[in-house]
Amino acid sequence: MFENLRARLDQFLAERTPPADARAQQQALHAALVEAKVGLATMRDALEGAERSLAAERRQLADAERRGRMATEIGDAETADVAGRYAVKHGERVQLLERKVAVQRDELALAEREYESMKAEFQQRRGGVGPVPVIGPDLDDSALQHDLDRAARESAADEQLAYLKRKVRGEG
């Protein structure tokens, strides 16, 4: 009996709920857009940092190679050997950072496309719903509360009517 009442109440509320659900979806999409925009800025900062690290590592590689050549020219085998080891180390690091930068660029491009897609969806939905209301203490919930109270009263009246019908038929 309670399951039937609950199902009917849920159906009743779903049928009579104003487009607040659309507004809630719009608010959630707006919040996701803001979060995505912050995430894009973070990704751009990380990419810039990786590019700076790559540039610094390339300078260190060039310095190690230059020192190795200079040491070889003057016949200092030990310094040439040390410079060669550093050149290998910095060369490996440059390769790693180049891959990292490439992946971060691809990831950023993907995130930007996703953001643009979300933005287009938001603008499309916004066209049919209106501006996103600000969530905060100034939001008036009295209209929503009034609608819920009215729905509860109507549901109680429907239950009472169903009870009376069963009683008249001799079922109750």
C-alpha positions as CSV (number, residue, x, y, z in Angstrom):
1,M,0.0,0.0,0.0
2,F,2.8,2.4,0.9
3,E,4.8,1.5,-2.1
4,N,1.8,2.4,-4.3
5,L,1.3,5.7,-2.5
6,R,5.0,6.5,-2.8
7,A,4.9,5.6,-6.5
8,R,1.9,7.8,-7.1
9,L,3.4,10.6,-5.1
10,D,6.6,10.4,-7.0
11,Q,4.7,10.4,-10.3
12,F,2.5,13.3,-9.2
13,L,5.5,15.3,-8.2
14,A,7.4,14.5,-11.4
15,E,4.4,15.6,-13.5
16,R,3.9,18.8,-11.6
17,T,7.5,19.8,-11.0
18,P,8.3,23.0,-12.8
19,P,11.5,23.1,-14.9
20,A,13.5,23.5,-11.7
21,D,15.2,20.2,-12.7
22,A,16.4,21.9,-15.9
23,R,17.6,24.8,-13.9
24,A,19.4,22.4,-11.5
25,Q,21.0,20.7,-14.5
26,Q,22.0,24.1,-15.9
27,Q,23.5,25.1,-12.6
28,A,25.4,21.8,-12.4
29,L,26.7,22.3,-16.0
30,H,27.7,25.8,-15.1
31,A,29.6,24.6,-12.1
32,A,31.3,22.0,-14.2
33,L,32.3,24.7,-16.7
34,V,33.8,26.8,-14.0
35,E,35.7,23.8,-12.7
36,A,36.8,22.9,-16.2
37,K,38.1,26.4,-16.8
38,V,40.1,26.3,-13.7
39,G,41.4,22.8,-14.7
40,L,42.4,24.2,-18.1
41,A,44.4,27.0,-16.5
42,T,46.1,24.5,-14.2
43,M,47.0,22.3,-17.2
44,R,48.3,25.4,-19.1
45,D,50.5,26.3,-16.1
46,A,51.8,22.7,-15.9
47,L,52.6,22.7,-19.7
48,E,54.4,26.0,-19.4
49,G,56.4,24.6,-16.4
50,A,57.3,21.5,-18.4
51,E,58.4,23.6,-21.4
52,R,60.6,25.7,-19.1
53,S,62.1,22.5,-17.7
54,L,62.7,21.2,-21.2
55,A,64.4,24.5,-22.3
56,A,66.6,24.4,-19.2
57,E,67.5,20.7,-19.8
58,R,68.4,21.5,-23.4
59,R,70.7,24.3,-22.3
60,Q,72.4,21.9,-19.9
61,L,72.7,19.3,-22.7
62,A,74.3,21.9,-24.9
63,D,76.7,23.0,-22.1
64,A,77.7,19.4,-21.5
65,E,78.3,18.7,-25.1
66,R,80.3,22.0,-25.5
67,R,82.4,21.1,-22.4
68,G,83.1,17.7,-23.8
69,R,84.3,19.1,-27.1
70,M,86.5,21.7,-25.4
71,A,88.0,19.0,-23.1
72,T,88.6,16.8,-26.2
73,E,90.3,19.7,-28.0
74,I,92.7,20.3,-25.2
75,G,93.3,16.6,-24.6
76,D,91.7,16.3,-21.1
77,A,90.2,12.7,-21.4
78,E,88.8,12.6,-17.9
79,T,86.9,15.9,-18.3
80,A,85.7,14.7,-21.7
81,D,84.5,11.4,-20.2
82,V,82.6,13.2,-17.4
83,A,81.1,15.7,-19.9
84,G,80.0,12.7,-22.1
85,R,78.2,11.1,-19.2
86,Y,76.4,14.3,-18.4
87,A,75.6,14.8,-22.0
88,V,74.0,11.3,-22.1
89,K,72.1,12.0,-18.8
90,H,70.8,15.3,-20.1
91,G,70.0,13.9,-23.5
92,E,67.8,11.2,-21.9
93,R,66.1,13.8,-19.8
94,V,65.5,16.0,-22.9
95,Q,63.8,13.0,-24.6
96,L,61.7,12.4,-21.6
97,L,60.6,16.0,-21.2
98,E,59.9,16.2,-25.0
99,R,57.5,13.3,-24.6
100,K,56.0,14.8,-21.5
101,V,55.4,18.2,-23.2
102,A,53.9,16.4,-26.2
103,V,51.5,14.4,-24.0
104,Q,50.5,17.5,-22.0
105,R,49.8,19.4,-25.2
106,D,47.6,16.6,-26.5
107,E,45.9,16.4,-23.1
108,L,45.3,20.2,-23.1
109,A,43.9,20.1,-26.6
110,L,41.5,17.3,-25.6
111,A,40.4,19.2,-22.5
112,E,39.9,22.4,-24.5
113,R,37.7,20.5,-27.0
114,E,35.7,19.0,-24.2
115,Y,35.3,22.4,-22.5
116,E,34.1,23.9,-25.8
117,S,31.6,21.1,-26.1
118,M,30.3,21.6,-22.6
119,K,30.2,25.4,-23.2
120,A,28.1,24.8,-26.4
121,E,25.7,22.5,-24.5
122,F,25.4,25.0,-21.7
123,Q,24.6,27.8,-24.1
124,Q,22.1,25.6,-25.9
125,R,20.4,24.7,-22.6
126,R,20.6,28.3,-21.4
127,G,18.6,29.4,-24.5
128,G,15.6,27.4,-23.3
129,V,15.9,27.9,-19.5
130,G,17.0,31.4,-18.9
131,P,19.8,32.7,-16.7
132,V,21.4,30.6,-14.0
133,P,20.0,31.6,-10.7
134,V,22.6,32.3,-8.0
135,I,22.6,29.7,-5.3
136,G,22.8,31.3,-1.9
137,P,20.9,32.7,1.0
138,D,19.0,35.1,-1.1
139,L,17.3,32.3,-3.1
140,D,13.6,32.2,-2.1
141,D,12.4,28.7,-1.4
142,S,8.9,29.6,-0.3
143,A,7.4,29.0,-3.7
144,L,9.0,25.5,-3.8
145,Q,7.8,24.8,-0.3
146,H,4.3,25.9,-1.2
147,D,4.3,23.6,-4.2
148,L,5.5,20.7,-2.1
149,D,2.8,21.4,0.5
150,R,0.1,21.6,-2.1
151,A,1.3,18.3,-3.7
152,A,1.2,16.6,-0.3
153,R,-2.3,17.9,0.3
154,E,-3.5,16.7,-3.1
155,S,-1.9,13.3,-2.5
156,A,-3.7,13.0,0.9
157,A,-7.0,14.0,-0.8
158,D,-6.4,11.4,-3.5
159,E,-5.7,8.7,-0.9
160,Q,-8.8,9.7,1.0
161,L,-10.9,9.6,-2.2
162,A,-9.5,6.1,-3.0
163,Y,-10.4,4.9,0.5
164,L,-13.9,6.2,0.3
165,K,-14.4,4.5,-3.1
166,R,-13.2,1.2,-1.7
167,K,-15.5,1.6,1.3
168,V,-18.5,2.3,-1.0
169,R,-17.7,-0.8,-3.1
170,G,-17.5,-2.8,0.1
171,E,-13.7,-3.5,0.0
172,G,-12.7,-1.5,2.9
